Amino acid sequence: MSREQENNKATLIGEIVSNFEFSHEAYGEGFYTAMLASERLSCAKDIIPVMASERLVDMKSEWEGRFMRVNGQFRSYNKYEDGRRHLELSVFAREFEDITEERGFGLEDENFIFLDGYICKSPTYRKTPLGREIADILLAVNRPYGKSDYIPCIAWGRNARFASGLETGTRLQIDGRIQSREYQKRISDDEYETRTAYEVSVSKLTVVEETEE
């Protein structure tokens, strides 16, 4: 496994809830996106975009309702709309396996991600109205050829307190799950639009001390 795959590893098992739709083409290769539902212990569901190459997945097949295992990376893309840039996130599939037949044998949803990257913005610490501690972390995870993925992460409780004291440039390793969250985007004085944000909910974070080679 290459180094860039080791620092960004995501595994999802869940139900595909939309068929693949065309996203973009690069060097003659088409890429398509579908949505995968991953159930939490609370029974709430995260609906996560999965991107795959037409060389990996038969885009003519009916995927909606199938139970899939996806291994890949959580990647970010800059998208321009109305003259403004915003970050789009999806799981870039490297392996895409139909395991529908196994679901009847007690196979459950799975959602796990490991990231190894650098804090690129000072963490934001806050408390909910009920007093729950939260810290927002933006992690830059390197890719080849000078590229990076910028992954929003959210830490809770003691992890949030710990993250609040970390500086920009700190190297972190994070274990967690990918989650979706709806929010209201203000369009005008009296108009709002429901949008979905994607982030990594942190279960474990570790500071990595850099050493000179």
C-alpha positions as CSV (number, residue, x, y, z in Angstrom):
1,M,0.0,0.0,0.0
2,S,1.4,3.4,-1.0
3,R,2.1,6.0,1.7
4,E,-0.8,8.3,0.6
5,Q,-3.2,5.4,1.0
6,E,-1.9,4.7,4.5
7,N,-2.6,8.2,5.8
8,N,-6.2,8.3,4.6
9,K,-8.1,5.0,4.9
10,A,-11.9,4.8,5.0
11,T,-14.2,1.7,5.2
12,L,-17.9,1.9,4.8
13,I,-20.5,-0.9,4.8
14,G,-24.1,0.1,4.1
15,E,-26.9,0.4,1.7
16,I,-26.6,2.3,-1.6
17,V,-29.6,4.6,-1.6
18,S,-29.2,6.3,-5.0
19,N,-27.8,5.1,-8.3
20,F,-24.5,6.5,-9.6
21,E,-24.7,9.9,-11.4
22,F,-21.9,11.5,-13.5
23,S,-19.6,13.7,-11.6
24,H,-16.6,14.6,-13.9
25,E,-14.1,13.2,-16.3
26,A,-10.3,13.2,-15.9
27,Y,-7.8,12.0,-18.6
28,G,-10.6,10.2,-20.4
29,E,-11.8,8.4,-17.3
30,G,-15.4,9.1,-16.0
31,F,-16.2,9.4,-12.3
32,Y,-19.6,8.9,-10.8
33,T,-21.2,9.5,-7.4
34,A,-23.8,7.6,-5.4
35,M,-25.1,7.9,-1.8
36,L,-24.5,5.2,0.8
37,A,-26.5,5.0,4.1
38,S,-24.5,4.0,7.2
39,E,-26.5,3.4,10.4
40,R,-25.3,4.6,13.8
41,L,-25.8,2.8,17.0
42,S,-28.6,5.3,17.7
43,C,-30.3,4.1,14.5
44,A,-29.8,7.5,12.9
45,K,-28.3,7.2,9.4
46,D,-25.4,9.1,7.8
47,I,-25.9,9.5,4.1
48,I,-22.4,9.7,2.6
49,P,-21.4,10.4,-1.0
50,V,-19.2,7.7,-2.6
51,M,-17.3,8.4,-5.8
52,A,-16.1,5.6,-8.1
53,S,-14.4,5.3,-11.5
54,E,-16.4,3.8,-14.4
55,R,-13.4,1.4,-14.6
56,L,-14.2,0.1,-11.1
57,V,-18.0,-0.1,-11.1
58,D,-20.5,-1.0,-13.9
59,M,-22.4,2.3,-14.0
60,K,-25.2,0.7,-16.1
61,S,-26.2,-1.7,-13.3
62,E,-28.9,-0.9,-10.8
63,W,-27.1,-0.2,-7.5
64,E,-29.9,1.3,-5.4
65,G,-30.9,-1.0,-2.6
66,R,-27.7,-3.1,-2.7
67,F,-25.5,-3.6,0.4
68,M,-21.9,-2.7,-0.4
69,R,-18.5,-2.7,1.2
70,V,-16.4,0.3,0.1
71,N,-12.7,0.8,0.9
72,G,-11.0,4.1,-0.1
73,Q,-10.1,7.6,1.0
74,F,-12.1,10.6,2.2
75,R,-11.3,13.3,-0.3
76,S,-12.0,17.0,-0.7
77,Y,-12.6,18.9,-3.9
78,N,-13.0,22.6,-4.5
79,K,-16.2,23.5,-6.3
80,Y,-17.1,26.9,-7.6
81,E,-20.7,28.1,-7.6
82,D,-22.0,31.6,-8.0
83,G,-18.4,32.9,-8.0
84,R,-17.7,31.4,-4.6
85,R,-15.6,28.3,-3.7
86,H,-16.8,25.7,-1.3
87,L,-15.4,22.3,-0.2
88,E,-17.1,19.1,-1.4
89,L,-16.3,15.8,0.3
90,S,-16.8,12.2,-0.8
91,V,-15.3,8.7,-0.2
92,F,-13.2,7.9,-3.2
93,A,-13.6,4.2,-3.8
94,R,-10.6,2.0,-4.4
95,E,-12.5,-1.3,-3.7
96,F,-16.3,-1.7,-4.3
97,E,-17.8,-5.0,-3.3
98,D,-21.4,-6.2,-3.4
99,I,-22.1,-8.1,-0.2
100,T,-25.9,-8.0,-0.3
101,E,-26.1,-11.8,0.1
102,E,-24.1,-11.6,3.3
103,R,-26.4,-9.2,5.0
104,G,-28.9,-11.9,5.9
105,F,-26.1,-13.5,8.1
106,G,-26.0,-10.7,10.6
107,L,-23.5,-8.4,8.8
108,E,-24.0,-4.9,10.2
109,D,-23.2,-1.4,8.9
110,E,-19.6,-0.2,9.3
111,N,-18.1,3.2,9.2
112,F,-14.5,3.8,10.1
113,I,-11.8,6.2,9.0
114,F,-8.1,6.8,9.9
115,L,-6.4,10.0,9.0
116,D,-2.8,11.2,9.4
117,G,-2.4,14.9,8.7
118,Y,-1.7,18.4,9.9
119,I,-3.9,21.0,11.6
120,C,-4.2,23.8,9.0
121,K,-6.5,26.2,11.0
122,S,-6.6,26.9,14.7
123,P,-9.2,24.6,16.3
124,T,-12.4,26.2,17.4
125,Y,-13.6,25.3,20.8
126,R,-17.2,25.9,22.0
127,K,-20.0,24.5,24.2
128,T,-23.5,23.5,23.3
129,P,-26.5,25.0,25.3
130,L,-26.4,21.8,27.3
131,G,-22.8,22.3,28.2
132,R,-21.3,19.6,25.8
133,E,-17.8,20.5,24.7
134,I,-16.9,20.5,21.0
135,A,-13.8,21.4,19.0
136,D,-13.7,21.8,15.2
137,I,-10.5,20.8,13.5
138,L,-9.5,21.2,9.9
139,L,-7.0,18.5,8.9
140,A,-4.8,18.7,5.8
141,V,-3.9,15.2,4.6
142,N,-1.2,15.0,2.0
143,R,-1.7,13.4,-1.5
144,P,1.0,12.9,-4.2
145,Y,2.1,15.7,-6.5
146,G,1.7,18.4,-3.9
147,K,-2.0,18.0,-3.4
148,S,-3.8,17.7,-0.1
149,D,-7.3,16.9,1.1
150,Y,-8.9,19.2,3.7
151,I,-11.0,17.2,6.1
152,P,-13.3,18.9,8.7
153,C,-13.2,16.9,12.0
154,I,-15.2,17.4,15.2
155,A,-14.0,16.3,18.6
156,W,-16.1,15.9,21.8
157,G,-15.5,16.1,25.5
158,R,-11.9,15.7,26.7
159,N,-10.8,15.3,23.1
160,A,-12.3,18.7,22.4
161,R,-10.5,20.2,25.4
162,F,-7.2,18.6,24.3
163,A,-7.6,19.7,20.7
164,S,-8.4,23.3,21.7
165,G,-4.8,23.8,22.9
166,L,-3.1,22.5,19.7
167,E,-1.4,24.8,17.2
168,T,-1.6,25.1,13.5
169,G,1.0,22.7,11.9
170,T,0.6,20.0,14.6
171,R,0.6,16.5,13.1
172,L,-2.4,14.4,14.2
173,Q,-3.6,10.9,13.7
174,I,-7.4,10.5,14.0
175,D,-9.7,7.5,14.3
176,G,-13.4,8.1,13.8
177,R,-16.4,7.8,11.6
178,I,-17.7,9.9,8.7
179,Q,-21.0,11.6,9.5
180,S,-23.5,13.8,7.6
181,R,-25.3,16.8,9.2
182,E,-28.0,19.0,7.8
183,Y,-27.9,22.7,8.4
184,Q,-29.7,25.8,7.2
185,K,-27.9,28.1,4.8
186,R,-29.1,31.7,4.7
187,I,-29.8,32.7,1.0
188,S,-31.5,36.0,1.7
189,D,-33.1,38.0,4.5
190,D,-36.1,35.7,4.7
191,E,-34.9,32.6,2.8
192,Y,-33.0,29.6,3.9
193,E,-31.8,26.5,2.1
194,T,-31.2,23.0,3.7
195,R,-27.7,21.7,2.9
196,T,-25.6,18.8,4.1
197,A,-22.2,18.9,5.6
198,Y,-19.8,16.0,6.0
199,E,-17.2,15.6,8.7
200,V,-15.2,13.1,10.7
201,S,-16.5,12.5,14.2
202,V,-13.4,11.8,16.3
203,S,-13.2,8.8,18.6
204,K,-9.4,9.0,19.1
205,L,-6.7,11.5,18.4
206,T,-3.0,11.3,18.8
207,V,-0.3,14.0,18.4
208,V,2.6,12.7,16.3
209,E,6.0,14.1,17.2
210,E,8.0,14.9,14.1
211,T,11.6,13.7,13.9
212,E,14.3,14.7,11.6
213,E,15.3,11.9,9.1
